[in-house]
Amino acid sequence: QVQLVESGGGLVQPGESLRLSCAASSRNTFFFNDVAWYRQAAGKERAWVATHSVNRERCYADSVKGRFRIDRDDHGNTAYLDMNNLKAEDTVTYCCNISDLGVWGQGTQVTVSS
């Protein structure tokens, strides 16, 4: 069973950027499976953020369109979420997901505060 591990979260000021990473335990995972990022605030439902398909198609939630970019590396092992112009409302836990396999990472916390 593939495992996903997120990293890259932290504390930043409004307007700054962060890159989140999602590392898969198996090679070429993201060549054969779409990968998505979700985010969840405490006490709220998980919300979809972005998806990167095996065909390199990307789609985004309206709330992050133009600010976030999802990508994967050339080895198919790591997916990324580049987040720019961060806002206070982006302060949540982010996790990656492979829906076809029903696999979730443990999440990484992003805090945007001055």
C-alpha positions as CSV (number, residue, x, y, z in Angstrom):
1,Q,0.0,0.0,0.0
2,V,1.4,3.4,-1.0
3,Q,2.0,5.9,1.8
4,L,2.0,9.6,1.5
5,V,4.0,12.0,3.7
6,E,3.5,15.8,3.5
7,S,6.0,18.4,4.5
8,G,6.8,22.0,4.1
9,G,4.2,23.6,6.3
10,G,5.0,26.4,8.7
11,L,4.4,29.9,9.9
12,V,4.5,32.7,7.3
13,Q,3.3,36.3,7.1
14,P,0.5,37.4,4.8
15,G,1.7,37.8,1.2
16,E,4.5,35.3,1.6
17,S,4.9,31.9,-0.1
18,L,5.3,28.3,0.8
19,R,6.0,25.0,-1.0
20,L,4.3,21.9,0.3
21,S,5.6,18.5,-0.7
22,C,3.8,15.1,-0.8
23,A,6.2,12.2,-1.0
24,A,5.0,8.8,-2.1
25,S,6.5,5.6,-0.8
26,S,6.4,3.9,-4.2
27,R,8.2,4.9,-7.3
28,N,6.2,6.4,-10.2
29,T,3.1,6.7,-8.1
30,F,2.0,10.0,-9.6
31,F,2.6,8.8,-13.2
32,F,-0.2,6.3,-12.7
33,N,-2.5,8.1,-10.3
34,D,-4.0,11.6,-10.0
35,V,-3.0,13.4,-6.9
36,A,-5.0,16.1,-5.1
37,W,-4.4,18.5,-2.2
38,Y,-7.1,19.1,0.3
39,R,-7.2,21.4,3.3
40,Q,-9.1,21.3,6.6
41,A,-9.6,23.8,9.3
42,A,-10.3,22.6,12.9
43,G,-14.0,21.7,13.2
44,K,-14.7,22.1,9.5
45,E,-15.1,19.8,6.6
46,R,-12.2,19.0,4.4
47,A,-12.1,21.1,1.3
48,W,-10.6,20.3,-2.1
49,V,-7.8,22.6,-3.2
50,A,-6.3,21.2,-6.4
51,T,-5.7,18.2,-8.6
52,H,-2.9,17.1,-10.9
53,S,-3.9,14.4,-13.3
54,V,-1.6,11.7,-14.8
55,N,-1.9,13.7,-18.1
56,R,-0.5,16.8,-16.4
57,E,-3.9,18.5,-16.3
58,R,-4.3,20.8,-13.3
59,C,-7.5,22.2,-11.8
60,Y,-8.0,24.4,-8.8
61,A,-10.6,25.6,-6.3
62,D,-11.8,29.1,-7.0
63,S,-10.4,30.2,-3.6
64,V,-6.8,29.4,-4.6
65,K,-6.9,29.9,-8.4
66,G,-4.1,32.2,-9.6
67,R,-2.2,31.9,-6.2
68,F,-1.5,28.2,-5.9
69,R,0.1,25.8,-8.3
70,I,0.1,22.0,-8.1
71,D,2.9,20.0,-9.8
72,R,4.8,16.7,-9.6
73,D,8.5,15.9,-10.1
74,D,10.0,14.1,-13.0
75,H,10.3,10.8,-11.1
76,G,6.6,10.6,-10.2
77,N,7.5,10.3,-6.5
78,T,6.7,13.8,-5.2
79,A,3.8,16.2,-5.7
80,Y,4.0,19.8,-4.8
81,L,1.7,22.6,-3.9
82,D,3.3,26.0,-4.4
83,M,1.3,28.6,-2.5
84,N,1.8,32.3,-3.2
85,N,0.3,35.5,-1.8
86,L,-0.8,33.6,1.3
87,K,-3.7,35.0,3.3
88,A,-4.9,34.5,6.8
89,E,-7.7,32.3,5.6
90,D,-5.2,29.8,4.2
91,T,-4.3,28.9,7.7
92,V,-5.3,25.2,7.9
93,T,-3.9,21.7,7.7
94,Y,-3.1,20.6,4.1
95,C,-3.0,16.9,3.1
96,C,-2.6,15.1,-0.2
97,N,-4.7,12.3,-1.5
98,I,-4.8,9.6,-4.2
99,S,-8.5,9.0,-4.6
100,D,-8.1,5.8,-6.7
101,L,-6.2,4.2,-3.9
102,G,-8.0,5.7,-1.0
103,V,-4.8,7.0,0.5
104,W,-4.3,10.1,2.5
105,G,-1.2,11.7,4.1
106,Q,-1.1,12.8,7.7
107,G,-1.2,16.5,6.8
108,T,1.0,19.5,7.3
109,Q,0.0,22.7,9.1
110,V,0.2,26.1,7.5
111,T,-0.2,29.2,9.5
112,V,-0.4,32.7,8.0
113,S,-0.2,35.4,10.5
114,S,1.5,38.8,11.0
